[in-house]
């Protein structure tokens, strides 16, 4: 994407509060997130009568504090998508690296 692109009157082609701009490494000191979204539907909500649907967002980081948290703070402050988002839960999980044939799966996790 061309973040510096502007129209003839100088207005950014990609709005300043666009999710894609705010989550970009260009606006986050080079922080890149390995991420994936998975859409889901869970039928009709019996209380509202509306479709219960959303997005599971998965992000892989060696240390969530050095990338994910900074990007999320920026998104929380100005993302144009915020009016459509309702956060319902989070989790942080340790994923051990691959193990050599002579190692246990978690043997390198804590050193």
Secondary structure, DSSP 8 states (H G I E B T S, - for coil): --TT-B-TTS-BSS-TT-HHHHTSGGGTTT---EEEEEEEEEEE-TTT-SEEEEEEEEEE-S-GGGTHHHHHHHHHHH-GGGGG----------------TTS-TTTTTT-
